[in-house]
Amino acid sequence: MIIKQLSETLINQIAAGEVIERPASAAKELIENALDAGATRIEIATAGGGKTLLRVTDNGSGMSPGDLALAVQRHCTSKISDSLTDIRTLGFRGEALPSIGSVARLSITTRTAGANEGAAITIAGGRTETVRPSPANVGTVVEVRDLFFATPARLKFMKSEKAEAAAISEVVRRMAIAFPKVRFVLSGSDRTTLEFPATGEDRLTRMAQVLGKDFRDNAIEIEAEREDTRLTGFAGVPTFNRGNSLQQYVFVNGRPVQDKLILSAIRAAYAETIPQGRYPVAVLSIELDPALVDVNVHPAKSDVRFRDPGLIRGLLIGAIREALARDGDRAATTGASGMMRAFRLEMQRPPQPWTPAASPYRPMHFDQTANGFAETTQRAFAEFSQPSARSTAPADETRVSDATAPSFPLGAARAQLHENYIVAQTDDGLVIVDQHAAHERLVFETMRTALHSRPVPAQTLLIPEIVDLPEDDCDRLMTHADEFARLGLVIERFGPGAIAVRETPAMLGEVDAAGLVRQLADELAEWDTATGLAGRLEYLAATMACHGSVRSGRRMRPEEMNALLRQMEATPGSGQCNHGRPTYIELKLSDIERLFGRS
């Protein structure tokens, strides 16, 4: 086998395969160049999903004719010196322009502020023309046509024009969030115009432009610092979540990254607060010494490597959890919006054939034998003729007077609907609470505290409950009997293939001990040999909490409902249950007035 030197064109095409994977990759590289040039306005135009045309226009510093000739050569850059340990720009490899020019028709027109005329250069399939004079505004216009025409095989792996256009939109969104002082405009024949006006130092307004105004209403500010590493940004409350992780934006020294370590830390920070298969919304920025992070581990610069990954993970998890404990219990405004939409859909349903019985203006007749309204839809409210939050029971620490009750964040209970939902009145609206989900969270938080402090009080069963199980399950359960005892569940062997339950957590009241033990055995069988029980104890505590919480269908007294509301206000994370579902929805009085056309 004879070794030979590859041609410059072939070398550039190989580099293009690493750097330019699709039109969105080319858009990313060109936008980074514009930002590094100090642009405050960047316009991107596309056609055919970026495969036919990709044009990036900026008002940056521009290039002289000599710099332009070097810019299209491999490994020519103005952004680094001789060291890769102090990189403070987005681009630095010097491969983007020659790589694009080797597989597409590339033209660049540029002018510096002090020049009388501009300069232009054209590259087609790796063949470079000489620099020529050209009229131009201050800044640079880079136009890429017929991407991958020189490597037709690559075109076969491209997605549809719509998918490629969406990928470019996502690149622009990430850059727009990272640089709120820059105005971005994305337009073209294959899309509707997308514009993000500059917002200066107001980063949250730019985030709202990209993620929608709901993010502003449901975002919690994150700010923390540890060992000269600073974390800032905003994260959504747990009940404001999405079906994928596309709305998790992370930046390291201003560079958009999709690092697995960071995404894993975000997921861990929201553990036990978001349902499985749902993802939080977050925009986080990490600033640290460039020498402590390697941004050169991937040609596309989307991955980074930290010198101390444990520090970064700990900072992320700690800061997000602290913010959630401080301000994460409120319900997402999208719950109220969904309720509003549901009401409007009901009010706008197609008209039904008119009948006297269905008329809303029919006379009301009272049925004395029914001790209430005759209409079945009204009869359920007969026993709530007085507000249910009023009670003649002796006052105690769990009850509040009618005069002060609404001033609490979750207000005062006024009714229980369908033996599952508590309706409470607040100063400026109403709150609907899912009693089972709320109590489940309260029990879980108590059990989680017991894992790190004192054991949960237990109640001794008058007659131990015997649970028949396979011998392997019995062995697994007994191996962790001490951990269960801290949670208030005391078990012991009862001959071959059986477990005796002696005590259960007192806070659970009556509990299906056999069902609980069998579910714990199943979970141990799944996890014990893989990741160990140590990391799953909180999940087991959540399982026990779910078994013993106030069940749907149970009638609650007014003082019980108010006590539940007060406990929720005092418990971190009570805005969602252990499975991540919201425990309550708040509807403001202004929303109710809009439903009735009063505002």
Legacy VTK file of the C-alpha trace (Angstrom):
# vtk DataFile Version 3.0
C-alpha trace
ASCII
DATASET POLYDATA
POINTS 599 float
0.000 0.000 0.000
1.459 3.365 -1.108
0.997 6.445 1.111
0.218 9.648 -0.787
-0.572 13.249 0.044
-4.262 14.143 -0.358
-5.210 17.100 -2.506
-6.280 20.362 -0.847
-9.801 19.996 -2.232
-10.198 16.480 -0.821
-8.804 17.605 2.538
-11.374 20.402 2.686
-14.198 18.007 1.758
-13.191 15.658 4.564
-13.165 18.609 6.960
-16.567 19.638 5.658
-17.923 16.228 6.620
-16.868 16.902 10.213
-17.868 20.555 10.497
-20.772 20.950 8.041
-23.237 18.145 8.629
-26.325 19.971 7.311
-27.448 23.505 6.381
-28.001 24.312 10.053
-24.311 23.569 10.730
-23.273 26.077 8.088
-25.722 28.638 9.514
-24.246 28.158 12.984
-20.672 28.712 11.793
-21.566 31.832 9.793
-23.612 33.362 12.633
-20.730 32.722 15.041
-18.359 34.541 12.664
-20.754 37.499 12.530
-21.000 37.663 16.332
-17.233 37.444 16.726
-16.981 40.387 14.299
-19.029 42.510 16.712
-22.275 42.577 14.733
-25.379 44.091 16.370
-27.711 43.137 13.513
-27.685 39.766 11.774
-30.069 38.799 8.964
-30.376 35.213 7.750
-32.204 34.287 4.539
-32.841 30.734 3.321
-34.421 28.857 0.436
-35.000 25.153 0.068
-34.330 24.570 3.748
-30.881 26.130 3.355
-29.804 23.629 0.728
-30.570 25.973 -2.180
-29.627 29.240 -0.480
-28.224 30.368 2.863
-27.319 34.039 3.170
-26.003 35.679 6.369
-25.687 39.467 6.423
-24.128 41.358 9.358
-23.010 44.877 10.261
-19.796 43.745 11.951
-16.246 44.955 11.456
-15.810 43.414 7.996
-12.509 42.306 6.406
-9.821 43.878 4.315
-8.988 42.307 0.896
-5.898 40.659 2.365
-7.803 39.192 5.319
-10.538 37.988 2.975
-8.020 36.016 0.907
-6.711 34.319 4.068
-10.165 33.702 5.557
-10.982 31.059 2.946
-7.767 29.154 3.603
-7.739 26.274 6.124
-6.592 27.005 9.673
-6.483 30.759 9.179
-8.159 32.692 11.999
-7.874 35.955 13.910
-9.529 34.578 17.024
-6.745 32.754 18.853
-3.022 33.083 19.346
-0.767 30.062 19.780
-2.704 28.664 22.758
-5.965 26.739 22.981
-6.295 27.316 26.733
-7.675 30.869 26.500
-10.446 30.832 23.904
-12.872 33.743 24.290
-14.589 33.654 20.889
-17.229 31.378 19.376
-15.228 30.324 16.333
-11.527 29.574 16.347
-10.749 26.551 14.142
-10.492 28.414 10.842
-12.196 25.553 8.976
-15.747 26.775 8.369
-15.342 28.923 5.254
-12.967 26.630 3.316
-15.069 23.601 4.299
-18.262 25.212 3.035
-16.516 26.383 -0.139
-15.334 22.846 -0.899
-18.878 21.429 -1.068
-20.961 24.437 -2.172
-20.891 27.672 -4.162
-19.649 30.257 -1.682
-19.405 34.007 -2.191
-18.299 36.589 0.379
-18.642 40.363 0.083
-17.210 42.562 2.845
-16.044 46.071 3.732
-14.391 47.621 6.760
-15.502 50.930 8.224
-12.503 52.873 6.946
-12.395 51.456 3.401
-13.651 53.310 0.326
-14.839 50.095 -1.347
-15.432 46.515 -0.455
-13.971 43.224 -1.594
-15.504 39.966 -2.790
-14.379 36.390 -3.376
-16.037 33.291 -4.812
-15.352 29.588 -4.219
-17.140 26.787 -6.088
-16.461 23.161 -5.221
-13.058 24.000 -3.759
-11.889 26.197 -6.685
-11.057 29.664 -5.365
-11.081 32.810 -7.470
-8.983 35.851 -6.718
-10.247 38.691 -4.537
-11.901 41.454 -6.545
-13.212 44.939 -5.658
-16.953 45.137 -5.035
-19.454 47.689 -3.710
-20.554 46.761 -0.194
-21.901 48.129 3.053
-19.824 47.988 6.208
-19.942 44.400 7.421
-20.031 41.081 5.616
-22.461 39.163 3.407
-21.819 35.420 3.083
-23.931 33.571 0.527
-23.966 29.781 0.251
-25.753 28.247 -2.746
-26.305 24.610 -3.730
-24.892 23.121 -0.556
-23.250 19.706 -1.151
-23.490 20.000 -4.951
-19.841 18.856 -5.084
-20.591 15.807 -2.924
-23.974 14.519 -4.197
-23.867 11.508 -1.862
-24.278 13.847 1.104
-27.555 15.165 -0.306
-29.102 11.723 0.065
-28.763 12.012 3.833
-30.460 15.398 4.066
-33.934 15.595 5.567
-36.910 17.364 4.025
-36.732 21.086 3.342
-39.153 21.705 6.200
-37.004 19.758 8.663
-33.805 21.495 7.560
-35.496 24.901 7.804
-36.654 24.040 11.342
-33.084 23.094 12.305
-31.828 26.494 11.136
-34.595 28.178 13.145
-33.428 26.336 16.249
-29.841 27.536 15.695
-31.040 31.129 15.423
-33.138 30.783 18.575
-30.164 29.521 20.589
-27.963 32.349 19.340
-30.702 34.897 20.012
-31.007 33.801 23.646
-27.235 33.913 24.131
-26.881 37.421 22.650
-29.850 39.617 23.652
-28.053 42.791 22.493
-28.112 41.589 18.874
-31.101 41.853 16.538
-31.788 38.657 14.582
-34.014 38.347 11.504
-34.652 34.996 9.810
-36.543 35.079 6.522
-36.822 33.317 3.183
-39.117 31.807 0.602
-39.416 28.600 2.624
-40.531 30.141 5.915
-42.384 32.933 7.635
-40.175 35.752 8.895
-38.842 35.302 12.417
-37.555 38.433 14.132
-35.982 38.942 17.562
-35.434 42.649 18.325
-32.501 43.474 20.572
-33.398 43.703 24.272
-30.102 44.959 25.701
-29.449 43.754 29.234
-33.009 42.415 29.648
-32.305 38.724 29.103
-35.714 37.561 30.327
-37.485 39.596 27.652
-35.337 37.933 24.972
-36.127 34.522 26.486
-39.830 35.377 26.318
-39.409 36.294 22.630
-37.970 32.863 21.902
-39.797 30.602 24.374
-43.103 32.469 24.550
-44.584 34.801 27.134
-45.641 31.855 29.315
-41.979 31.317 30.191
-41.731 34.804 31.690
-44.724 34.090 33.937
-43.424 30.690 35.058
-39.675 31.287 35.330
-37.575 31.289 38.495
-34.330 33.247 38.523
-31.179 31.195 39.092
-28.009 32.787 40.430
-25.176 30.997 42.221
-21.398 31.014 42.390
-18.868 28.469 43.556
-15.068 28.590 43.226
-15.098 31.370 40.599
-17.686 29.518 38.522
-20.890 31.530 38.109
-24.316 30.195 37.148
-27.127 32.512 36.049
-30.368 32.137 34.142
-33.982 31.136 34.582
-35.712 27.782 35.089
-39.402 26.987 34.825
-41.502 25.837 37.768
-41.915 22.027 37.766
-45.501 22.146 36.530
-44.354 24.161 33.486
-42.788 21.342 31.482
-42.576 19.968 27.949
-42.604 16.614 26.179
-38.973 16.917 25.037
-35.743 18.646 26.044
-35.622 21.072 23.096
-36.414 24.007 25.394
-33.379 23.477 27.589
-30.776 26.046 26.549
-27.326 26.007 28.115
-24.421 28.377 27.415
-20.810 28.107 28.572
-18.986 31.439 28.366
-21.630 32.569 25.877
-21.265 29.465 23.688
-24.438 27.380 23.093
-23.687 23.779 24.032
-25.595 20.508 24.299
-23.492 18.794 26.913
-24.696 15.504 28.411
-23.255 16.318 31.843
-25.230 19.554 32.068
-28.476 18.067 30.733
-28.140 15.188 33.192
-27.659 17.634 36.080
-30.811 19.542 35.089
-32.766 16.290 35.019
-31.419 15.313 38.448
-32.292 18.724 39.913
-35.943 18.233 38.928
-36.080 14.605 40.160
-39.374 13.682 41.892
-41.005 16.916 40.667
-41.669 16.187 36.981
-43.506 13.171 35.501
-41.558 10.560 33.614
-41.264 11.514 29.963
-41.618 15.253 30.678
-38.780 17.794 30.680
-38.264 21.132 32.437
-37.792 24.394 30.559
-34.557 26.171 31.443
-32.104 28.764 30.125
-28.803 28.603 32.024
-25.468 30.334 31.519
-22.184 29.143 33.035
-19.252 31.540 33.206
-15.798 30.353 34.243
-12.127 30.727 33.402
-11.638 29.552 29.768
-8.645 27.523 30.969
-11.031 25.357 33.031
-13.108 24.185 30.063
-12.065 22.524 26.804
-14.265 23.646 23.908
-12.116 21.854 21.328
-13.354 18.304 21.883
-15.768 18.303 18.916
-15.421 19.815 15.414
-18.848 21.463 15.698
-17.948 22.795 19.185
-21.298 21.661 20.597
-19.728 19.541 23.348
-17.370 20.776 26.029
-15.250 19.117 28.699
-14.825 20.607 32.163
-11.690 20.198 34.209
-13.876 19.660 37.319
-17.181 18.115 36.163
-18.234 17.374 39.756
-18.122 21.083 40.573
-20.320 21.959 37.592
-22.853 19.217 38.341
-23.035 20.124 42.023
-23.435 23.812 41.253
-26.271 23.162 38.799
-28.214 20.748 41.002
-27.760 22.794 44.167
-28.714 26.128 42.590
-31.803 24.778 40.811
-33.072 22.899 43.865
-32.545 25.945 46.066
-34.516 28.083 43.605
-37.317 25.514 43.407
-37.525 25.338 47.205
-37.655 29.140 47.351
-40.128 29.895 44.596
-41.098 26.683 42.814
-44.313 25.788 44.624
-46.589 28.036 42.619
-48.807 26.491 39.975
-47.952 27.110 36.334
-50.089 29.776 34.673
-50.672 27.360 31.804
-53.027 25.416 34.087
-55.285 28.443 34.450
-55.003 29.103 30.707
-56.091 25.547 29.987
-59.035 25.978 32.311
-60.000 29.192 30.550
-59.853 27.464 27.171
-61.970 24.595 28.480
-64.633 27.009 29.696
-64.669 28.862 26.392
-64.937 25.643 24.386
-67.890 24.625 26.494
-69.543 28.008 26.023
-68.922 27.956 22.249
-70.252 24.473 21.550
-72.663 24.122 18.609
-76.276 25.026 19.458
-78.572 22.133 20.360
-82.204 21.784 19.235
-84.407 23.956 21.452
-86.715 22.255 23.932
-88.606 23.781 26.869
-86.766 21.523 29.320
-83.377 22.638 28.028
-84.129 26.353 28.016
-82.012 28.361 30.475
-85.037 30.620 31.056
-87.360 27.851 32.262
-88.943 28.280 35.717
-87.172 26.692 38.665
-89.260 24.191 40.636
-88.339 23.033 44.082
-88.830 19.460 45.162
-89.557 19.492 48.893
-88.961 15.765 49.185
-85.473 16.117 47.742
-84.547 18.781 50.339
-82.888 20.899 47.655
-83.087 22.020 44.059
-84.973 19.691 41.780
-82.437 19.929 38.946
-79.868 17.155 39.260
-77.119 19.553 38.286
-77.929 21.744 41.299
-78.770 19.109 43.861
-75.123 18.352 44.576
-74.745 21.875 45.957
-77.650 21.643 48.371
-75.508 20.789 51.382
-73.141 23.624 50.546
-75.784 26.310 51.019
-73.369 27.786 53.571
-69.655 28.182 52.813
-68.029 24.954 53.911
-65.020 26.766 55.361
-67.202 28.001 58.193
-67.405 25.641 61.096
-68.738 25.662 64.613
-65.969 23.329 65.743
-63.591 24.729 68.372
-60.803 26.831 66.904
-57.340 25.293 66.762
-54.080 25.863 64.976
-55.325 24.287 61.747
-58.399 26.534 61.386
-58.562 30.094 60.220
-61.371 32.607 60.470
-63.377 33.744 57.455
-61.904 37.222 57.830
-58.276 36.119 57.541
-58.520 32.919 55.498
-58.347 34.408 51.981
-55.157 36.288 52.897
-53.244 32.994 52.940
-51.541 32.070 49.632
-53.926 29.147 49.083
-56.895 30.849 50.730
-59.713 29.176 52.645
-61.609 26.048 51.659
-65.145 26.795 50.484
-66.260 23.443 49.085
-65.242 19.924 48.119
-66.313 18.769 44.657
-66.679 15.141 43.613
-64.987 14.073 46.862
-61.613 14.871 45.271
-61.193 18.587 44.573
-61.015 21.316 47.195
-62.146 24.767 46.079
-60.527 27.578 48.063
-61.043 31.342 47.936
-58.032 33.674 47.885
-57.733 37.456 47.967
-57.697 37.736 44.186
-59.183 34.525 42.837
-59.747 30.863 43.576
-57.640 27.738 43.887
-58.652 24.168 43.008
-56.646 21.507 44.858
-56.343 17.803 44.047
-56.573 16.429 47.589
-54.876 13.086 46.838
-51.949 14.600 44.939
-51.444 17.303 47.582
-51.484 14.943 50.564
-49.233 12.501 48.713
-46.611 15.233 48.403
-46.880 16.170 52.080
-46.384 12.568 53.187
-43.467 12.116 50.823
-41.657 15.210 52.114
-42.016 13.930 55.682
-40.588 10.554 54.680
-37.769 12.111 52.730
-36.812 14.141 55.792
-36.783 10.924 57.813
-34.187 9.447 55.462
-31.713 12.068 56.601
-32.794 12.701 60.189
-35.112 10.968 62.633
-37.197 7.892 61.695
-40.860 8.163 60.776
-43.175 7.286 63.697
-44.706 3.837 63.252
-47.926 2.229 64.449
-47.918 -1.394 65.597
-50.469 -3.672 63.974
-52.681 -5.540 66.412
-52.310 -8.652 64.259
-49.222 -8.792 61.984
-50.069 -9.094 58.309
-48.480 -12.087 56.593
-47.507 -11.613 52.944
-46.620 -14.630 50.809
-43.776 -13.914 48.381
-41.156 -15.825 46.386
-38.063 -16.600 48.425
-35.874 -14.264 46.335
-38.206 -11.341 47.028
-38.164 -12.118 50.740
-34.366 -12.083 50.760
-34.234 -8.746 48.954
-36.730 -7.171 51.319
-34.940 -8.365 54.451
-31.603 -7.108 53.133
-33.033 -3.595 53.354
-35.207 -4.032 56.435
-33.263 -1.329 58.320
-33.957 1.275 55.622
-37.649 0.389 55.676
-37.695 0.686 59.472
-36.514 4.304 59.180
-39.577 4.915 57.005
-41.848 3.351 59.614
-42.299 -0.026 57.899
-41.115 -2.866 60.165
-40.935 -6.325 58.560
-39.455 -9.703 59.522
-39.211 -13.201 58.085
-42.140 -15.505 58.780
-40.932 -18.874 57.677
-40.043 -19.784 54.084
-41.681 -17.640 51.402
-43.413 -15.197 53.751
-42.902 -11.750 55.305
-44.629 -10.494 58.432
-45.493 -6.774 58.559
-45.308 -5.683 62.214
-45.540 -1.898 61.925
-46.578 0.627 59.296
-45.948 4.391 59.096
-48.343 6.134 61.473
-48.975 9.012 59.057
-50.426 6.631 56.471
-53.276 5.489 58.687
-54.960 2.425 57.243
-52.781 1.055 54.475
-52.801 -1.984 52.220
-49.660 -3.484 53.758
-49.647 -6.537 51.485
-49.930 -4.450 48.314
-47.247 -2.077 49.532
-44.780 -4.863 50.356
-45.339 -6.584 47.009
-44.726 -3.353 45.083
-41.556 -2.675 47.061
-40.367 -6.196 46.286
-40.982 -5.659 42.569
-39.037 -2.387 42.593
-36.138 -3.955 44.459
-36.022 -6.797 41.959
-35.692 -4.257 39.153
-33.117 -1.920 40.734
-31.120 -3.787 43.356
-28.721 -5.507 40.980
-28.326 -2.525 38.655
-27.891 0.768 40.484
-28.340 -0.205 44.119
-31.028 0.814 46.542
-29.141 3.787 47.961
-30.080 6.016 45.059
-33.679 4.823 45.023
-34.767 5.251 48.628
-36.575 8.482 47.866
-38.542 6.737 45.141
-39.484 3.990 47.575
-40.596 6.656 50.031
-42.750 8.134 47.249
-44.296 4.706 46.651
-45.202 4.391 50.330
-46.599 7.925 50.360
-48.836 7.193 47.375
-50.264 4.120 49.100
-51.232 5.988 52.245
-52.337 9.423 51.071
-55.855 10.804 51.262
-57.673 8.942 48.533
-59.895 10.387 45.864
-63.513 9.893 46.876
-63.032 10.638 50.563
-65.174 13.393 52.056
-63.177 15.875 54.110
-64.383 18.152 56.890
-63.797 21.922 56.515
-61.070 21.924 59.152
-59.327 19.026 57.392
-59.358 20.898 54.088
-57.983 24.073 55.649
-55.322 22.098 57.518
-54.240 20.543 54.209
-53.971 23.994 52.614
-51.852 25.325 55.502
-49.538 22.314 55.326
-49.103 22.813 51.593
-48.067 26.422 52.161
-45.409 25.306 54.644
-44.041 22.386 52.620
-41.387 22.789 49.895
-42.338 21.307 46.558
-46.047 21.096 47.347
-46.965 22.589 43.982
-46.649 19.138 42.388
-47.077 15.563 43.556
-44.374 12.866 43.592
-45.177 12.028 39.962
-44.795 15.647 38.841
-48.479 16.419 38.311
-49.721 19.783 39.619
-51.436 19.636 43.016
-53.452 22.804 42.459
-54.532 25.263 39.786
-55.035 28.956 40.493
-57.536 31.104 38.614
-57.310 34.860 39.131
-60.408 36.982 39.578
-59.463 38.920 36.442
-59.589 35.650 34.475
-63.044 34.860 35.838
-64.253 38.364 34.969
-63.011 37.917 31.404
-65.022 34.704 31.116
-68.172 36.681 31.910
-67.190 39.627 29.731
-66.821 41.993 32.686
-63.331 43.168 31.764
LINES 1 600
599 0 1 2 3 4 5 6 7 8 9 10 11 12 13 14 15 16 17 18 19 20 21 22 23 24 25 26 27 28 29 30 31 32 33 34 35 36 37 38 39 40 41 42 43 44 45 46 47 48 49 50 51 52 53 54 55 56 57 58 59 60 61 62 63 64 65 66 67 68 69 70 71 72 73 74 75 76 77 78 79 80 81 82 83 84 85 86 87 88 89 90 91 92 93 94 95 96 97 98 99 100 101 102 103 104 105 106 107 108 109 110 111 112 113 114 115 116 117 118 119 120 121 122 123 124 125 126 127 128 129 130 131 132 133 134 135 136 137 138 139 140 141 142 143 144 145 146 147 148 149 150 151 152 153 154 155 156 157 158 159 160 161 162 163 164 165 166 167 168 169 170 171 172 173 174 175 176 177 178 179 180 181 182 183 184 185 186 187 188 189 190 191 192 193 194 195 196 197 198 199 200 201 202 203 204 205 206 207 208 209 210 211 212 213 214 215 216 217 218 219 220 221 222 223 224 225 226 227 228 229 230 231 232 233 234 235 236 237 238 239 240 241 242 243 244 245 246 247 248 249 250 251 252 253 254 255 256 257 258 259 260 261 262 263 264 265 266 267 268 269 270 271 272 273 274 275 276 277 278 279 280 281 282 283 284 285 286 287 288 289 290 291 292 293 294 295 296 297 298 299 300 301 302 303 304 305 306 307 308 309 310 311 312 313 314 315 316 317 318 319 320 321 322 323 324 325 326 327 328 329 330 331 332 333 334 335 336 337 338 339 340 341 342 343 344 345 346 347 348 349 350 351 352 353 354 355 356 357 358 359 360 361 362 363 364 365 366 367 368 369 370 371 372 373 374 375 376 377 378 379 380 381 382 383 384 385 386 387 388 389 390 391 392 393 394 395 396 397 398 399 400 401 402 403 404 405 406 407 408 409 410 411 412 413 414 415 416 417 418 419 420 421 422 423 424 425 426 427 428 429 430 431 432 433 434 435 436 437 438 439 440 441 442 443 444 445 446 447 448 449 450 451 452 453 454 455 456 457 458 459 460 461 462 463 464 465 466 467 468 469 470 471 472 473 474 475 476 477 478 479 480 481 482 483 484 485 486 487 488 489 490 491 492 493 494 495 496 497 498 499 500 501 502 503 504 505 506 507 508 509 510 511 512 513 514 515 516 517 518 519 520 521 522 523 524 525 526 527 528 529 530 531 532 533 534 535 536 537 538 539 540 541 542 543 544 545 546 547 548 549 550 551 552 553 554 555 556 557 558 559 560 561 562 563 564 565 566 567 568 569 570 571 572 573 574 575 576 577 578 579 580 581 582 583 584 585 586 587 588 589 590 591 592 593 594 595 596 597 598
